[in-house]
Amino acid sequence: MATMLRYDNASLWMFFIVGWLNYGLLSAAFDSHLRGPSFVMEPPSRLEFSNSSGGWLDCSASGSPQPTIDWLSVDGTSVGDVGGVRRVLRNGTLVLLPFPAAAYRQDIHSTIYRCVASNTVGRVISRDVQVRAVVAQAYKVDVEVLAASRGCTAILRCVVPNFVKELVRVVSWVQEPAFYIYPSLQGDGKHHLLPTGELLIHNLEFNDRYPSYRCRTMHKLTRQVVTSNPAKIRMTDQRGIVSPSVVEHTSHVAVSQDEGAVLLCVAQGCPSPEYRWYTHNGPEPIPVTSGPRIRLLGPVLAIEAVTGEDGGVYKCSAANAGGEASADLRLTVSTPIHVEISPNVLSVHMGGTAEFRCLVTSNGMSAGPQHITWFKDGRQLPSSGRVGDTLQVTGVTREDKGMYQCVVRRQEGDSFQASAELQLGDAPPSLVYSFIEQTLQPGPAVSLKCSAQGNPTPQISWSLDGFPLPTNGRFMIGQYVTVHGDVISHVNISHVMVEDGGEYSCVAENRAGKTAHSARLNIYGLPYIRLIPKVTAVAGHTLYLKCPVAGYPIEEIHWERGGRELPEDMRQKVQSDGTLEIKEVQKSLDSGVYTCWARNKQGHSARRSGEVAVIVPPNIEPFSFQDGLAEGMRTRTVCGVSKGDPPLTLKWLKDGDPLLSTLLGANVSTLDQYSSLLNIPSLSAAHSGDYTCVASNPAAEVKFTASLQVKGTGRTRANDSLEESNRKQIR
């Protein structure tokens, strides 16, 4: 048995700390590999600031070598320092300095900027940043009073000049001398300051004519507070019923998903009208009812955490004994979108084809057709090579490697982007960090980690004694890819138990190859053997069957079959770690039930049985094409499998690529489950080449290739002599 190490809790934590430090050193060494830029901090889509405060935009990126940060203007030209107005700092921050009104420049203070991150691999551009500087101007607000009769509702409006209206909000009203009224959804029964700034005063009495009211506003950029002159309520002498009229409503409200939305519909009438709300997105209005997210508060419809389904047309109806008035309101919900390119790193050999797909999702589902623009190293690509959301680069050359981006622009004006790197060539995986052997008492949490690098990014899989990991709540497998392109995978066991012991393996694999690492996790306890799943062996190959034994220490492991202890012939061997090895597996001799048992020094033992099934790989009978075939003639050949267990799959290749029968005029038909007929009714020069039959089953995939030479009609007799068909069988 392998050497065992025992850790107490302090030693175990030291192992984790040292492991992370070692991983950091290994990662630092790997950082020397070239890696394209990727944004760590992308600037926001909008920046508004006042000339008195100034503003700034941060932008940072990672990559190897470390990217440099630059800024572009709306026309693509580089952005630099402008004395007293704009500066570009060495850390990549773009600073727009405070400026006097006379220094306002539209090309600097009301424009679009983009951040650019560049290194030797390529460059990427950020989303569009819409910058707007507002020159602070003095403004005055007034109060407009909509009079009402006794017992009804008066409305006070805060009138803000149009040139600052979108930047100013009403923060409160003051009933002189010092009674402050703040915005709320419901009010206190007498006063109700609506979220949009109107003040409602209910149940008017004669005494309500005497107090004065002021509205207080705040500029959202300068934070300047401006208060109106005082105004008093005017009461009309009109008596009797006054039918409602809508005096204020929010015709269009636009919010982002998960924000709150407030729809306002204020009607004046006497007696005070009652409000009803409807959705009006179909042939008939549907009443809106209160719920967990929806509150009906008279003239206010409040919706919390809006979703896309909440968008549409709403109708408010205000009615009293004198009649009814209504208004339509529209709620637009902007759902967040996520953009990514699949794959985000692609390695293609020279002359190959690269394909990137721009995936645009909203709430985890496809966002539907979008306006997509593709860029290569920050420059827009022509429309050729694009089909929908897919970019295809054929005949890849060295000039094609670099950074690719898809930029999505919505009608609202915002833009979103994602980037991907096109690399040349493959690199097989290599492990940059792996776990070590541990010996523990039952109870503590355990974490096993492997990290690998490779091109393309490897996938890491885990096994325990050659079988899948247990599927219970104590095991958690996680895997993610770092910004450096390393893949990190870990197995966390929340409360380790005796039966969790054994040899754990992580395998990192990509199309260029694979690598593996194994180490034991020993848990003190009595012998225990986990369930042995059914094992499939390939005839003619060597089978290695591990005994999934837990418990520590274990003195000996044995194997039996049919009541007889193994090995029983020269093909069988039990290795020192208890693994059963069977060379040149045969279906008739080696299929069946195998039992392993383990014992410790105290004589405690455990045993478990499992089934081994042997599958025979396919074997293709040699085939060939007739010599002396010329254009206009016809030929056929059959690919037959002489042995091999079903299910079998047969397919044809021409010159290594899938056979396109529709283009070549060749017909492929299935004779039975073991044979396939290739028929070419009219030969041409294009049919010359290597034809490969591929047969596969769960055991293996094998190939046989034959060459077809078609003579042209204008050849001389000397050219009529063809070389013998090249036939080879590949396993």
PADREN-70136 format. One record per residue (C-alpha): x negated, y, z negated. Coordinates in steps of 0.2 Angstrom, whole numbers, padded with zeros to 4 digits, always signed. Layout:
BEGIN
XYZ ...
This chain:
BEGIN
+0000+0000+0000 -0006+0018+0003 -0013+0028-0011 +0000+0036-0022 +0000+0054-0029 +0010+0060-0044 +0016+0078-0046 +0024+0086-0061 +0035+0101-0058 +0021+0114-0059 +0011+0104-0047 +0026+0102-0035 +0029+0121-0035 +0010+0123-0032 +0011+0112-0017 +0025+0122-0010 +0015+0138-0012 -0001+0131-0005 +0009+0124+0009 +0017+0141+0014 +0000+0149+0013 -0008+0136+0024 +0007+0138+0036 +0003+0157+0036 -0015+0154+0041 -0010+0142+0055 +0003+0153+0061 -0010+0168+0062 -0021+0157+0072 -0007+0153+0084 -0003+0172+0086 -0018+0173+0097 -0008+0165+0111 +0000+0177+0122 +0018+0181+0119 +0030+0194+0127 +0037+0209+0117 +0053+0207+0107 +0062+0221+0098 +0061+0220+0079 +0070+0237+0077 +0080+0243+0092 +0087+0261+0092 +0105+0264+0089 +0117+0267+0104 +0121+0285+0098 +0112+0299+0089 +0121+0315+0084 +0112+0329+0074 +0113+0347+0071 +0100+0359+0076 +0097+0364+0058 +0093+0346+0053 +0085+0338+0068 +0085+0319+0071 +0074+0304+0075 +0075+0287+0083 +0065+0272+0076 +0059+0258+0088 +0047+0243+0084 +0043+0227+0093 +0033+0211+0090 +0022+0202+0102 +0004+0196+0105 -0005+0207+0108 +0005+0219+0098 +0016+0229+0110 +0014+0248+0112 +0030+0259+0111 +0035+0272+0123 +0050+0282+0128 +0059+0285+0144 +0071+0298+0149 +0087+0295+0159 +0078+0296+0176 +0065+0284+0170 +0051+0296+0167 +0040+0295+0152 +0044+0306+0137 +0031+0316+0128 +0028+0330+0116 +0037+0346+0118 +0030+0360+0107 +0042+0364+0093 +0056+0353+0100 +0051+0335+0102 +0037+0323+0096 +0032+0305+0099 +0024+0298+0084 +0010+0285+0084 +0021+0272+0076 +0034+0274+0090 +0047+0285+0082 +0054+0299+0093 +0057+0315+0083 +0069+0328+0088 +0064+0343+0078 +0075+0357+0071 +0077+0371+0083 +0085+0388+0085 +0100+0390+0096 +0090+0399+0109 +0078+0383+0111 +0093+0371+0116 +0088+0361+0131 +0101+0349+0139 +0087+0338+0146 +0081+0335+0128 +0096+0338+0117 +0110+0330+0127 +0104+0316+0137 +0100+0297+0137 +0084+0289+0130 +0077+0272+0131 +0063+0264+0121 +0050+0253+0130 +0039+0240+0122 +0024+0234+0132 +0010+0222+0131 -0001+0211+0143 +0014+0199+0145 +0027+0211+0151 +0038+0225+0145 +0056+0227+0139 +0068+0241+0138 +0080+0245+0124 +0099+0249+0126 +0104+0266+0131 +0103+0279+0117 +0115+0294+0119 +0108+0309+0111 +0118+0324+0106 +0112+0339+0097 +0125+0351+0090 +0121+0369+0088 +0128+0375+0071 +0141+0389+0074 +0152+0398+0061 +0170+0393+0062 +0186+0398+0053 +0201+0387+0049 +0219+0393+0047 +0235+0385+0039 +0250+0382+0050 +0266+0380+0040 +0281+0370+0047 +0296+0376+0036 +0310+0365+0029 +0325+0368+0019 +0328+0363+0001 +0327+0344-0003 +0317+0341+0013 +0299+0339+0018 +0287+0354+0023 +0272+0351+0033 +0256+0361+0032 +0243+0359+0045 +0224+0364+0045 +0220+0372+0061 +0202+0369+0067 +0195+0378+0082 +0193+0366+0097 +0174+0369+0099 +0171+0360+0082 +0187+0350+0080 +0179+0333+0083 +0165+0337+0071 +0176+0343+0057 +0188+0334+0045 +0199+0339+0031 +0192+0333+0014 +0206+0340+0003 +0219+0353+0000 +0220+0365-0015 +0236+0371-0024 +0230+0387-0031 +0222+0389-0043 +0213+0372-0045 +0225+0357-0041 +0216+0347-0028 +0225+0335-0017 +0215+0321-0008 +0219+0310+0007 +0228+0294+0003 +0239+0282+0012 +0254+0284+0000 +0253+0300-0010 +0260+0304-0027 +0278+0306-0023 +0277+0325-0021 +0261+0329-0011 +0254+0317+0002 +0238+0322+0011 +0238+0311+0027 +0221+0303+0033 +0222+0315+0048 +0223+0331+0037 +0241+0336+0037 +0249+0339+0020 +0267+0334+0016 +0277+0342+0002 +0292+0332-0002 +0309+0336-0010 +0307+0355-0008 +0314+0366-0022 +0315+0384-0024 +0300+0385-0035 +0289+0377-0021 +0289+0394-0012 +0277+0402-0025 +0261+0392-0025 +0248+0395-0012 +0238+0381-0003 +0221+0381+0005 +0214+0367+0016 +0195+0362+0014 +0185+0356+0028 +0168+0349+0030 +0156+0348+0046 +0150+0330+0047 +0133+0335+0053 +0129+0351+0044 +0140+0346+0028 +0146+0364+0028 +0162+0366+0019 +0174+0379+0025 +0190+0384+0016 +0206+0392+0024 +0215+0408+0018 +0229+0404+0006 +0247+0401+0013 +0263+0398+0006 +0278+0386+0010 +0292+0394+0020 +0310+0388+0016 +0324+0389+0028 +0341+0394+0024 +0348+0381+0035 +0360+0369+0027 +0367+0352+0032 +0359+0338+0042 +0344+0341+0054 +0341+0327+0066 +0322+0321+0066 +0309+0327+0078 +0292+0320+0079 +0280+0335+0075 +0263+0325+0074 +0257+0308+0080 +0241+0300+0084 +0244+0295+0102 +0228+0285+0104 +0217+0277+0090 +0201+0268+0094 +0192+0257+0081 +0180+0243+0081 +0184+0226+0075 +0185+0223+0056 +0187+0242+0053 +0203+0249+0046 +0215+0258+0058 +0228+0271+0053 +0242+0276+0065 +0251+0292+0060 +0269+0297+0065 +0276+0313+0056 +0294+0318+0059 +0303+0332+0052 +0322+0332+0048 +0334+0334+0034 +0337+0323+0025 +0320+0316+0026 +0320+0302+0039 +0316+0284+0037 +0303+0276+0047 +0302+0260+0056 +0287+0253+0066 +0287+0241+0081 +0274+0233+0093 +0279+0237+0111 +0268+0225+0121 +0282+0215+0129 +0299+0217+0136 +0307+0220+0119 +0300+0229+0104 +0295+0218+0089 +0297+0225+0072 +0281+0227+0062 +0282+0219+0044 +0271+0222+0029 +0258+0208+0026 +0241+0205+0018 +0232+0217+0031 +0247+0228+0036 +0255+0242+0025 +0270+0252+0030 +0270+0268+0021 +0283+0279+0029 +0274+0290+0042 +0258+0279+0040 +0255+0262+0048 +0238+0256+0040 +0230+0240+0046 +0215+0233+0037 +0201+0223+0046 +0209+0224+0063 +0206+0211+0076 +0208+0211+0095 +0226+0204+0093 +0231+0220+0084 +0227+0231+0099 +0241+0237+0110 +0256+0249+0110 +0265+0253+0095 +0282+0263+0093 +0287+0273+0078 +0305+0277+0075 +0311+0291+0063 +0330+0291+0059 +0342+0300+0047 +0361+0303+0048 +0358+0316+0061 +0350+0305+0074 +0333+0297+0079 +0316+0302+0086 +0302+0290+0092 +0285+0291+0099 +0273+0278+0107 +0255+0276+0100 +0241+0265+0107 +0228+0256+0097 +0212+0251+0105 +0201+0238+0097 +0183+0237+0102 +0177+0219+0099 +0158+0217+0096 +0149+0208+0109 +0133+0198+0108 +0121+0196+0123 +0108+0182+0125 +0098+0175+0139 +0097+0156+0140 +0084+0150+0139 +0075+0164+0130 +0058+0156+0135 +0056+0147+0151 +0040+0138+0158 +0040+0135+0177 +0026+0128+0187 +0020+0138+0202 +0032+0136+0217 +0046+0130+0206 +0063+0138+0202 +0067+0148+0187 +0085+0151+0182 +0091+0163+0168 +0109+0164+0162 +0116+0180+0153 +0128+0174+0140 +0140+0187+0134 +0151+0182+0119 +0163+0191+0108 +0168+0182+0091 +0159+0166+0097 +0169+0165+0113 +0165+0171+0131 +0168+0189+0133 +0174+0187+0151 +0167+0195+0167 +0155+0210+0163 +0145+0222+0172 +0127+0215+0171 +0111+0222+0177 +0095+0212+0178 +0078+0220+0174 +0060+0213+0176 +0047+0221+0165 +0058+0236+0163 +0062+0239+0182 +0079+0235+0189 +0080+0220+0201 +0089+0219+0217 +0106+0210+0218 +0098+0196+0228 +0096+0180+0218 +0110+0184+0207 +0126+0173+0206 +0138+0180+0193 +0129+0180+0176 +0115+0169+0183 +0098+0175+0189 +0088+0163+0200 +0069+0166+0205 +0064+0153+0218 +0046+0149+0224 +0039+0156+0207 +0022+0165+0209 +0011+0173+0196 +0019+0190+0200 +0035+0183+0193 +0030+0179+0176 +0034+0192+0163 +0049+0198+0153 +0067+0197+0161 +0082+0207+0153 +0100+0207+0156 +0109+0223+0152 +0128+0224+0149 +0137+0241+0150 +0155+0243+0144 +0167+0255+0150 +0166+0264+0133 +0148+0269+0137 +0139+0257+0125 +0126+0245+0132 +0119+0229+0126 +0103+0219+0131 +0094+0203+0129 +0077+0198+0135 +0068+0182+0140 +0051+0177+0145 +0046+0167+0160 +0029+0158+0158 +0019+0147+0170 +0015+0129+0166 +0019+0117+0151 +0010+0114+0135 +0014+0098+0125 +0019+0100+0107 +0006+0101+0093 +0010+0102+0074 +0004+0118+0065 +0011+0112+0048 +0016+0095+0041 +0021+0089+0024 +0011+0078+0013 +0014+0062+0003 +0022+0064-0014 +0026+0053-0029 +0040+0060-0040 +0052+0055-0054 +0070+0056-0049 +0080+0072-0051 +0070+0087-0043 +0074+0095-0027 +0062+0091-0013 +0058+0100+0004 +0049+0092+0018 +0044+0104+0032 +0036+0102+0050 +0031+0116+0061 +0026+0114+0080 +0021+0125+0094 +0022+0120+0113 +0029+0126+0129 +0043+0125+0131 +0048+0126+0113 +0049+0109+0106 +0064+0101+0097 +0060+0092+0080 +0069+0076+0075 +0068+0067+0058 +0069+0049+0053 +0067+0038+0037 +0058+0022+0040 +0062+0023+0058 +0080+0025+0056 +0091+0041+0055 +0092+0051+0039 +0106+0047+0027 +0121+0057+0030 +0126+0063+0012 +0128+0080+0004 +0111+0080-0004 +0102+0080+0013 +0101+0096+0023 +0092+0098+0039 +0088+0115+0046 +0078+0121+0061 +0075+0138+0069 +0063+0146+0081 +0052+0161+0075 +0048+0176+0085 +0031+0169+0089 +0039+0154+0097 +0035+0141+0084 +0049+0129+0079 +0051+0126+0060 +0061+0112+0054 +0064+0106+0036 +0073+0093+0026 +0080+0098+0009 +0085+0085-0003 +0095+0094-0017 +0093+0080-0030 +0081+0066-0026 +0086+0049-0030 +0077+0032-0030 +0085+0027-0014 +0078+0042-0005 +0061+0035-0005 +0052+0029+0010 +0041+0035+0025 +0048+0051+0033 +0043+0056+0050 +0045+0072+0060 +0044+0071+0079 +0041+0086+0090 +0045+0084+0108 +0047+0094+0124 +0046+0089+0142 +0027+0090+0142 +0025+0077+0128 +0028+0073+0110 +0018+0072+0094 +0023+0064+0077 +0018+0065+0059 +0023+0053+0045 +0021+0053+0026 +0029+0043+0011 +0040+0050-0002 +0038+0039-0017 +0052+0040-0031 +0049+0030-0046 +0062+0016-0049 +0067-0002-0045 +0066-0009-0028 +0081-0003-0016 +0083-0007+0002 +0094+0004+0013 +0106-0002+0026 +0097-0008+0041 +0107-0002+0057 +0107-0013+0072 +0091-0012+0082 +0089-0014+0100 +0073-0021+0107 +0067-0021+0125 +0062-0038+0132 +0043-0039+0136 +0039-0025+0124 +0032-0025+0106 +0045-0022+0092 +0041-0014+0076 +0054-0016+0063 +0051-0007+0046 +0059-0012+0030 +0068+0003+0023 +0063+0000+0006 +0064+0013-0008 +0058+0012-0026 +0040+0014-0033 +0029+0005-0035 +0032-0010-0024 +0021-0025-0025 +0026-0035-0009 +0037-0035+0006 +0042-0051+0015 +0053-0055+0031 +0064-0070+0034 +0075-0076+0048 +0087-0091+0047 +0080-0095+0030 +0062-0096+0036 +0048-0084+0030 +0040-0074+0044 +0028-0075+0053 +0031-0092+0061 +0022-0090+0077 +0007-0080+0085 +0018-0066+0092 +0024-0061+0074 +0014-0052+0061 +0019-0043+0045 +0008-0027+0043 +0001-0021+0026 +0015-0008+0024 +0029-0022+0027 +0032-0018+0045 +0037-0033+0055 +0028-0033+0072 +0034-0045+0086 +0024-0045+0103 +0032-0048+0120 +0050-0049+0114 +0060-0062+0122 +0079-0062+0122 +0082-0080+0119 +0070-0082+0105 +0070-0065+0096 +0088-0060+0095 +0097-0062+0079 +0098-0057+0060 +0082-0053+0051 +0081-0051+0032 +0068-0041+0022 +0065-0042+0003 +0054-0032-0008 +0048-0035-0026 +0039-0025-0039 +0026-0032-0052 +0040-0034-0065 +0049-0046-0054 +0063-0035-0049 +0068-0037-0031 +0080-0032-0017 +0085-0039+0000 +0095-0033+0015 +0098-0040+0032 +0100-0032+0049 +0103-0038+0067 +0091-0036+0082 +0098-0036+0100 +0086-0038+0115 +0090-0030+0131 +0082-0035+0147 +0076-0020+0158 +0080-0020+0176 +0069-0027+0190 +0071-0021+0208 +0069-0033+0223 +0057-0026+0236 +0065-0018+0251 +0058-0010+0267 +0063-0001+0283 +0061-0009+0300 +0046-0003+0310 +0047+0006+0326 +0063+0016+0322 +0066+0031+0333 +0078+0046+0334 +0096+0041+0338 +0094+0023+0331 +0102+0017+0315 +0095+0008+0300 +0101+0002+0283 +0092-0006+0267 +0099-0013+0251 +0092-0010+0234 +0096-0025+0223 +0092-0028+0205 +0087-0046+0202 +0088-0046+0183 +0092-0034+0169 +0107-0032+0157 +0122-0021+0161 +0127-0007+0161 +0116-0003+0176 +0115+0013+0185 +0108+0014+0203 +0104+0030+0212 +0093+0036+0227 +0080+0049+0229 +0071+0056+0245 +0054+0063+0242 +0057+0063+0224 +0073+0074+0224 +0091+0067+0223 +0097+0061+0240 +0109+0074+0247 +0119+0062+0259 +0130+0076+0265 +0115+0086+0272 +0105+0071+0279 +0120+0061+0286 +0116+0046+0275 +0129+0035+0267 +0126+0027+0250 +0139+0014+0245 +0140+0001+0230 +0140-0017+0235 +0142-0023+0217 +0136-0018+0200 +0118-0025+0205 +0116-0018+0222 +0117-0002+0232 +0117+0000+0251 +0108+0015+0260 +0115+0017+0278 +0109+0030+0290 +0120+0029+0306 +0109+0041+0317 +0091+0044+0313 +0082+0060+0316 +0064+0067+0312 +0072+0074+0296 +0075+0057+0289 +0056+0053+0288 +0050+0052+0271 +0049+0041+0255 +0066+0034+0249 +0066+0028+0230 +0079+0017+0222 +0081+0021+0203 +0089+0007+0192 +0092+0011+0174 +0100+0003+0159 +0098+0007+0140 +0081-0003+0140 +0072+0006+0154 +0072+0015+0170 +0062+0008+0185 +0059+0014+0203 +0055+0006+0220 +0049+0016+0235 +0049+0013+0253 +0043+0024+0267 +0053+0027+0283 +0045+0034+0298 +0056+0040+0313 +0047+0042+0330 +0052+0057+0341 +0058+0054+0358 +0044+0063+0367 +0030+0053+0359 +0017+0043+0369 +0014+0024+0367 -0001+0028+0357 +0010+0037+0344 +0022+0022+0344 +0011+0012+0332 +0017+0016+0315 +0009+0012+0299 +0016-0002+0288 +0029+0005+0276 +0022+0010+0259 +0031+0000+0246 +0028+0001+0228 +0037-0003+0212 +0036+0009+0197 +0040+0005+0180 
